[in-house]
Amino acid sequence: MPKALFFVASLLLYVISLSLLAVATQRLDLAGSYKPIKNIDEPEIQSLGEFAVNEHNKQAKTQLHFQKVISGEMQIVAGTNYNLRLTALEGTSSRTYGTLVFTDLNNKNNLVNFFDVPS
């Protein structure tokens, strides 16, 4: 009987350890690392791209016209970093740009970076 009890206790401890490891791994995965944005066509993501172009226009005194976000990834920190690739019209020419938008915990967007992506 003591051997069976020891086996059951060991097995239970093993299962609990695996469960805790899985939870810890998920949390590490969630915070800090960039993850691809699954639905790039989501209105919230497209709005972030439009925000980035509008802010860049204000700061750089340019007249780019937002077209759409074409790819991106996000990183959860004390808020969320959105690393986006988007297209915008410069005159009649469509160009690709990269941008980093930080959304703080109060849902305020801040343009961190905006740059031309060579074709």
N, CA, C and O atoms as a DFTB+ gen file, in Angstrom:
476 C
 N C O
     1  1       0.815      -1.205       0.000
     2  2       0.000       0.000       0.000
     3  2       0.858       1.268       0.000
     4  3       0.547       2.196      -0.747
     5  1       1.939       1.351       0.814
     6  2       2.745       2.570       0.807
     7  2       3.366       2.848      -0.565
     8  3       3.510       4.011      -0.943
     9  1       3.743       1.794      -1.328
    10  2       4.318       2.015      -2.657
    11  2       3.281       2.617      -3.596
    12  3       3.604       3.512      -4.378
    13  1       2.064       2.150      -3.532
    14  2       0.990       2.677      -4.379
    15  2       0.701       4.137      -4.023
    16  3       0.477       4.961      -4.910
    17  1       0.706       4.452      -2.741
    18  2       0.466       5.824      -2.291
    19  2       1.597       6.736      -2.752
    20  3       1.353       7.861      -3.187
    21  1       2.824       6.256      -2.659
    22  2       3.982       7.031      -3.117
    23  2       3.888       7.286      -4.621
    24  3       4.177       8.390      -5.084
    25  1       3.483       6.267      -5.381
    26  2       3.347       6.403      -6.826
    27  2       2.281       7.440      -7.190
    28  3       2.504       8.287      -8.054
    29  1       1.134       7.370      -6.534
    30  2       0.042       8.318      -6.800
    31  2       0.474       9.738      -6.433
    32  3       0.199      10.679      -7.177
    33  1       1.147       9.899      -5.295
    34  2       1.612      11.223      -4.865
    35  2       2.646      11.768      -5.853
    36  3       2.623      12.953      -6.184
    37  1       3.546      10.912      -6.322
    38  2       4.560      11.336      -7.292
    39  2       3.914      11.750      -8.611
    40  3       4.286      12.761      -9.207
    41  1       2.957      10.966      -9.051
    42  2       2.255      11.270     -10.292
    43  2       1.495      12.595     -10.180
    44  3       1.507      13.401     -11.110
    45  1       0.846      12.814      -9.056
    46  2       0.115      14.055      -8.828
    47  2       1.064      15.251      -8.820
    48  3       0.756      16.288      -9.408
    49  1       2.197      15.120      -8.168
    50  2       3.195      16.188      -8.127
    51  2       3.722      16.483      -9.534
    52  3       3.943      17.642      -9.882
    53  1       3.920      15.456     -10.326
    54  2       4.395      15.609     -11.701
    55  2       3.377      16.384     -12.546
    56  3       3.750      17.293     -13.288
    57  1       2.114      16.032     -12.435
    58  2       1.053      16.700     -13.200
    59  2       0.934      18.166     -12.783
    60  3       0.777      19.040     -13.636
    61  1       1.005      18.439     -11.495
    62  2       0.937      19.823     -11.005
    63  2       2.129      20.618     -11.518
    64  3       1.971      21.767     -11.932
    65  1       3.309      20.029     -11.497
    66  2       4.507      20.716     -11.992
    67  2       4.379      21.063     -13.471
    68  3       4.728      22.169     -13.882
    69  1       3.881      20.125     -14.269
    70  2       3.683      20.391     -15.696
    71  2       2.668      21.505     -15.921
    72  3       2.849      22.344     -16.804
    73  1       1.610      21.516     -15.131
    74  2       0.594      22.566     -15.259
    75  2       1.173      23.930     -14.935
    76  3       0.918      24.898     -15.651
    77  1       1.946      24.018     -13.867
    78  2       2.565      25.289     -13.487
    79  2       3.558      25.751     -14.546
    80  3       3.639      26.942     -14.847
    81  1       4.303      24.823     -15.104
    82  2       5.253      25.161     -16.159
    83  2       4.525      25.695     -17.395
    84  3       4.983      26.654     -18.016
    85  1       3.415      25.091     -17.748
    86  2       2.635      25.546     -18.908
    87  2       2.103      26.955     -18.685
    88  3       2.156      27.781     -19.596
    89  1       1.595      27.241     -17.503
    90  2       1.079      28.576     -17.187
    91  2       2.209      29.594     -17.220
    92  3       2.044      30.677     -17.781
    93  1       3.348      29.267     -16.632
    94  2       4.489      30.190     -16.616
    95  2       4.977      30.470     -18.029
    96  3       5.320      31.609     -18.348
    97  1       5.015      29.461     -18.872
    98  2       5.459      29.632     -20.253
    99  2       4.501      30.532     -21.019
   100  3       4.941      31.381     -21.793
   101  1       3.207      30.363     -20.818
   102  2       2.223      31.211     -21.496
   103  2       2.390      32.658     -21.076
   104  3       2.310      33.552     -21.918
   105  1       2.616      32.910     -19.812
   106  2       2.774      34.284     -19.335
   107  2       4.041      34.902     -19.889
   108  3       4.041      36.079     -20.250
   109  1       5.126      34.136     -19.966
   110  2       6.355      34.658     -20.548
   111  2       6.147      34.976     -22.018
   112  3       6.677      35.958     -22.537
   113  1       5.372      34.135     -22.678
   114  2       5.072      34.334     -24.083
   115  2       4.250      35.595     -24.298
   116  3       4.457      36.323     -25.269
   117  1       3.326      35.846     -23.397
   118  2       2.400      36.953     -23.536
   119  2       3.085      38.299     -23.378
   120  3       2.858      39.200     -24.187
   121  1       3.905      38.455     -22.373
   122  2       4.524      39.750     -22.097
   123  2       5.942      39.786     -22.640
   124  3       6.751      38.906     -22.348
   125  1       6.236      40.807     -23.429
   126  2       7.609      41.047     -23.837
   127  2       7.981      40.649     -25.241
   128  3       8.824      41.314     -25.844
   129  1       7.412      39.616     -25.793
   130  2       7.836      39.203     -27.133
   131  2       6.815      39.677     -28.171
   132  3       5.618      39.762     -27.895
   133  1       7.316      39.982     -29.369
   134  2       6.425      40.399     -30.451
   135  2       5.679      39.191     -30.993
   136  3       6.251      38.113     -31.156
   137  1       4.395      39.383     -31.270
   138  2       3.531      38.350     -31.848
   139  2       2.890      38.906     -33.116
   140  3       2.500      40.073     -33.144
   141  1       2.775      38.097     -34.162
   142  2       2.109      38.572     -35.378
   143  2       0.659      38.972     -35.079
   144  3      -0.018      38.338     -34.270
   145  1       0.204      40.017     -35.737
   146  2      -1.200      40.415     -35.622
   147  2      -1.991      39.501     -36.544
   148  3      -1.748      39.461     -37.751
   149  1      -2.938      38.767     -35.971
   150  2      -3.652      37.744     -36.737
   151  2      -4.601      38.333     -37.776
   152  3      -4.626      37.880     -38.921
   153  1      -5.382      39.340     -37.384
   154  2      -6.346      39.924     -38.320
   155  2      -5.949      41.362     -38.618
   156  3      -6.397      42.293     -37.950
   157  1      -5.117      41.530     -39.612
   158  2      -4.567      42.843     -39.956
   159  2      -5.656      43.789     -40.465
   160  3      -5.482      45.007     -40.419
   161  1      -6.779      43.242     -40.952
   162  2      -7.866      44.069     -41.479
   163  2      -8.812      44.589     -40.399
   164  3      -9.762      45.313     -40.699
   165  1      -8.555      44.225     -39.153
   166  2      -9.379      44.695     -38.038
   167  2      -9.399      46.228     -38.015
   168  3      -8.350      46.853     -38.173
   169  1     -10.564      46.840     -37.821
   170  2     -10.647      48.305     -37.823
   171  2      -9.680      48.982     -36.843
   172  3      -9.127      50.036     -37.155
   173  1      -9.474      48.390     -35.672
   174  2      -8.550      48.979     -34.688
   175  2      -7.125      49.066     -35.250
   176  3      -6.435      50.062     -35.035
   177  1      -6.690      48.040     -35.958
   178  2      -5.337      48.016     -36.526
   179  2      -5.231      49.027     -37.662
   180  3      -4.243      49.756     -37.754
   181  1      -6.238      49.074     -38.525
   182  2      -6.231      50.046     -39.620
   183  2      -6.250      51.479     -39.074
   184  3      -5.617      52.368     -39.645
   185  1      -6.969      51.703     -37.979
   186  2      -6.998      53.034     -37.341
   187  2      -5.628      53.429     -36.812
   188  3      -5.247      54.597     -36.882
   189  1      -4.887      52.461     -36.284
   190  2      -3.529      52.754     -35.804
   191  2      -2.630      53.184     -36.961
   192  3      -1.806      54.086     -36.809
   193  1      -2.788      52.540     -38.111
   194  2      -2.013      52.938     -39.284
   195  2      -2.365      54.335     -39.740
   196  3      -1.486      55.126     -40.084
   197  1      -3.649      54.639     -39.744
   198  2      -4.090      55.981     -40.135
   199  2      -3.580      57.019     -39.132
   200  3      -3.152      58.105     -39.522
   201  1      -3.628      56.684     -37.845
   202  2      -3.085      57.571     -36.816
   203  2      -1.607      57.853     -37.085
   204  3      -1.163      58.999     -37.007
   205  1      -0.851      56.804     -37.401
   206  2       0.592      56.959     -37.629
   207  2       0.866      57.908     -38.794
   208  3       1.736      58.774     -38.699
   209  1       0.133      57.749     -39.882
   210  2       0.329      58.626     -41.044
   211  2      -0.047      60.066     -40.693
   212  3       0.688      60.994     -41.033
   213  1      -1.173      60.262     -40.024
   214  2      -1.605      61.614     -39.654
   215  2      -0.605      62.288     -38.718
   216  3      -0.293      63.467     -38.889
   217  1      -0.101      61.547     -37.730
   218  2       0.891      62.108     -36.802
   219  2       2.187      62.441     -37.528
   220  3       2.792      63.487     -37.292
   221  1       2.608      61.538     -38.414
   222  2       3.822      61.795     -39.191
   223  2       3.649      63.054     -40.039
   224  3       4.561      63.875     -40.130
   225  1       2.484      63.204     -40.656
   226  2       2.217      64.404     -41.455
   227  2       2.348      65.668     -40.611
   228  3       2.921      66.659     -41.066
   229  1       1.826      65.643     -39.392
   230  2       1.925      66.812     -38.502
   231  2       3.375      67.108     -38.139
   232  3       3.822      68.253     -38.200
   233  1       4.104      66.057     -37.761
   234  2       5.477      66.237     -37.282
   235  2       6.448      66.590     -38.404
   236  3       7.321      67.439     -38.224
   237  1       6.302      65.950     -39.552
   238  2       7.267      66.128     -40.645
   239  2       6.783      67.120     -41.701
   240  3       7.483      67.395     -42.675
   241  1       5.579      67.654     -41.497
   242  2       4.996      68.605     -42.465
   243  2       4.916      67.981     -43.865
   244  3       5.283      68.601     -44.863
   245  1       4.427      66.740     -43.905
   246  2       4.248      66.034     -45.176
   247  2       2.758      65.904     -45.470
   248  3       1.921      66.284     -44.651
   249  1       2.434      65.369     -46.634
   250  2       1.033      65.176     -47.013
   251  2       0.805      63.758     -47.537
   252  3       0.272      63.564     -48.630
   253  1       1.211      62.786     -46.749
   254  2       0.955      61.397     -47.127
   255  2      -0.526      61.097     -46.926
   256  3      -1.175      61.681     -46.058
   257  1      -1.059      60.176     -47.743
   258  2      -2.456      59.761     -47.620
   259  2      -2.479      58.266     -47.310
   260  3      -2.053      57.446     -48.123
   261  1      -2.979      57.926     -46.130
   262  2      -3.033      56.542     -45.672
   263  2      -3.844      55.689     -46.637
   264  3      -4.917      56.085     -47.091
   265  1      -3.303      54.492     -46.945
   266  2      -4.044      53.508     -47.735
   267  2      -4.480      52.353     -46.844
   268  3      -5.673      52.165     -46.605
   269  1      -3.499      51.565     -46.345
   270  2      -3.872      50.462     -45.456
   271  2      -2.651      49.866     -44.772
   272  3      -1.524      49.989     -45.253
   273  1      -2.900      49.220     -43.644
   274  2      -1.866      48.444     -42.954
   275  2      -1.790      47.108     -43.673
   276  3      -2.813      46.470     -43.921
   277  1      -0.565      46.683     -44.011
   278  2      -0.406      45.438     -44.772
   279  2       0.165      44.294     -43.940
   280  3      -0.001      43.126     -44.294
   281  1       0.842      44.625     -42.826
   282  2       1.343      43.585     -41.926
   283  2       1.695      44.230     -40.595
   284  3       1.792      45.452     -40.487
   285  1       1.885      43.395     -39.593
   286  2       2.253      43.959     -38.304
   287  2       2.410      42.910     -37.228
   288  3       2.014      41.753     -37.370
   289  1       3.005      43.368     -36.153
   290  2       3.162      42.539     -34.964
   291  2       2.972      43.430     -33.752
   292  3       3.132      44.648     -33.826
   293  1       2.627      42.803     -32.632
   294  2       2.387      43.564     -31.417
   295  2       3.167      42.985     -30.251
   296  3       3.463      41.791     -30.205
   297  1       3.492      43.860     -29.309
   298  2       4.249      43.478     -28.121
   299  2       3.539      44.079     -26.918
   300  3       3.331      45.290     -26.850
   301  1       3.168      43.223     -25.967
   302  2       2.515      43.703     -24.757
   303  2       3.579      44.037     -23.733
   304  3       4.383      43.189     -23.345
   305  1       3.569      45.286     -23.303
   306  2       4.470      45.783     -22.253
   307  2       3.556      46.501     -21.267
   308  3       2.467      45.998     -20.989
   309  1       3.944      47.641     -20.730
   310  2       3.027      48.447     -19.912
   311  2       2.204      49.275     -20.892
   312  3       2.309      50.501     -20.930
   313  1       1.392      48.593     -21.674
   314  2       0.682      49.129     -22.824
   315  2       0.975      48.167     -23.964
   316  3       1.295      47.002     -23.725
   317  1       0.870      48.639     -25.194
   318  2       1.126      47.767     -26.341
   319  2       1.902      48.515     -27.416
   320  3       1.547      49.631     -27.794
   321  1       2.970      47.883     -27.902
   322  2       3.711      48.387     -29.056
   323  2       3.159      47.709     -30.302
   324  3       2.990      46.490     -30.336
   325  1       2.879      48.509     -31.323
   326  2       2.428      47.987     -32.613
   327  2       3.485      48.326     -33.652
   328  3       3.698      49.497     -33.970
   329  1       4.141      47.314     -34.176
   330  2       5.139      47.471     -35.228
   331  2       4.425      47.151     -36.544
   332  3       4.139      45.990     -36.835
   333  1       4.141      48.189     -37.332
   334  2       3.290      48.025     -38.510
   335  2       4.016      48.363     -39.802
   336  3       4.923      49.195     -39.820
   337  1       3.606      47.704     -40.885
   338  2       3.989      48.072     -42.240
   339  2       2.699      48.533     -42.899
   340  3       1.666      47.870     -42.807
   341  1       2.775      49.675     -43.562
   342  2       1.580      50.229     -44.183
   343  2       1.918      50.847     -45.525
   344  3       3.082      51.105     -45.831
   345  1       0.893      51.079     -46.317
   346  2       1.085      51.791     -47.575
   347  2       0.380      53.136     -47.473
   348  3      -0.668      53.276     -46.842
   349  1       1.001      54.122     -48.124
   350  2       0.436      55.468     -48.165
   351  2       0.811      56.096     -49.497
   352  3       1.841      55.779     -50.093
   353  1      -0.041      56.981     -49.939
   354  2       0.230      57.701     -51.182
   355  2       1.067      58.934     -50.893
   356  3       0.766      59.724     -49.999
   357  1       2.125      59.073     -51.678
   358  2       2.912      60.303     -51.681
   359  2       2.711      60.881     -53.076
   360  3       3.339      60.441     -54.039
   361  1       1.832      61.867     -53.172
   362  2       1.409      62.333     -54.490
   363  2       0.551      61.252     -55.125
   364  3      -0.498      60.893     -54.592
   365  1       0.997      60.732     -56.267
   366  2       0.255      59.649     -56.930
   367  2       0.952      58.300     -56.776
   368  3       0.490      57.290     -57.306
   369  1       2.056      58.292     -56.054
   370  2       2.863      57.078     -55.909
   371  2       2.596      56.398     -54.561
   372  3       2.676      57.031     -53.509
   373  1       2.278      55.103     -54.612
   374  2       2.067      54.325     -53.391
   375  2       3.410      53.830     -52.870
   376  3       4.194      53.232     -53.607
   377  1       3.664      54.088     -51.591
   378  2       4.934      53.670     -50.985
   379  2       4.655      52.909     -49.704
   380  3       3.582      53.023     -49.111
   381  1       5.652      52.122     -49.288
   382  2       5.538      51.340     -48.061
   383  2       6.340      52.012     -46.957
   384  3       7.460      52.478     -47.167
   385  1       5.735      52.047     -45.778
   386  2       6.365      52.663     -44.614
   387  2       6.298      51.706     -43.434
   388  3       5.414      50.854     -43.347
   389  1       7.248      51.870     -42.536
   390  2       7.240      51.152     -41.274
   391  2       6.944      52.145     -40.172
   392  3       7.326      53.312     -40.259
   393  1       6.273      51.691     -39.149
   394  2       5.953      52.585     -38.039
   395  2       5.865      51.806     -36.737
   396  3       5.551      50.616     -36.725
   397  1       6.144      52.490     -35.655
   398  2       5.963      51.926     -34.324
   399  2       5.041      52.860     -33.567
   400  3       5.360      54.030     -33.352
   401  1       3.889      52.332     -33.163
   402  2       2.914      53.095     -32.387
   403  2       2.801      52.430     -31.022
   404  3       2.618      51.217     -30.925
   405  1       2.914      53.239     -29.967
   406  2       2.744      52.745     -28.600
   407  2       1.385      53.207     -28.094
   408  3       1.076      54.398     -28.123
   409  1       0.571      52.254     -27.627
   410  2      -0.712      52.568     -27.005
   411  2      -0.561      52.329     -25.513
   412  3      -0.307      51.204     -25.080
   413  1      -0.719      53.405     -24.713
   414  2      -0.512      53.265     -23.271
   415  2      -1.736      52.627     -22.606
   416  3      -2.718      52.296     -23.271
   417  1      -1.657      52.464     -21.301
   418  2      -2.728      51.791     -20.568
   419  2      -4.027      52.591     -20.550
   420  3      -5.083      52.048     -20.228
   421  1      -3.957      53.877     -20.893
   422  2      -5.158      54.716     -20.995
   423  2      -5.675      54.788     -22.431
   424  3      -6.528      55.617     -22.746
   425  1      -5.158      53.918     -23.300
   426  2      -5.526      53.857     -24.725
   427  2      -5.153      55.111     -25.502
   428  3      -5.809      55.448     -26.488
   429  1      -4.105      55.802     -25.066
   430  2      -3.598      56.961     -25.806
   431  2      -2.489      56.475     -26.732
   432  3      -1.564      55.791     -26.295
   433  1      -2.584      56.831     -28.011
   434  2      -1.590      56.421     -29.006
   435  2      -0.461      57.431     -29.088
   436  3      -0.688      58.638     -29.010
   437  1       0.759      56.928     -29.246
   438  2       1.940      57.768     -29.415
   439  2       2.760      57.223     -30.574
   440  3       3.072      56.033     -30.619
   441  1       3.108      58.101     -31.515
   442  2       3.958      57.701     -32.631
   443  2       5.404      57.694     -32.153
   444  3       5.940      58.731     -31.764
   445  1       6.028      56.533     -32.183
   446  2       7.412      56.379     -31.729
   447  2       8.378      56.491     -32.905
   448  3       9.439      57.103     -32.784
   449  1       8.013      55.902     -34.035
   450  2       8.909      55.880     -35.191
   451  2       8.089      55.781     -36.472
   452  3       7.015      55.180     -36.491
   453  1       8.608      56.377     -37.535
   454  2       7.969      56.309     -38.850
   455  2       9.080      56.391     -39.881
   456  3       9.883      57.323     -39.846
   457  1       9.143      55.434     -40.797
   458  2      10.261      55.410     -41.744
   459  2       9.847      54.782     -43.068
   460  3       8.925      53.970     -43.138
   461  1      10.554      55.183     -44.105
   462  2      10.352      54.664     -45.449
   463  2      10.953      53.261     -45.532
   464  3      12.075      53.040     -45.077
   465  1      10.224      52.325     -46.101
   466  2      10.736      50.969     -46.319
   467  2      11.136      50.876     -47.787
   468  3      10.278      50.941     -48.667
   469  1      12.438      50.723     -48.061
   470  2      12.880      50.641     -49.466
   471  2      12.222      49.464     -50.182
   472  3      12.044      48.390     -49.607
   473  1      11.861      49.685     -51.456
   474  2      11.205      48.599     -52.207
   475  2      12.195      47.687     -52.872
   476  3      11.802      46.729     -53.538
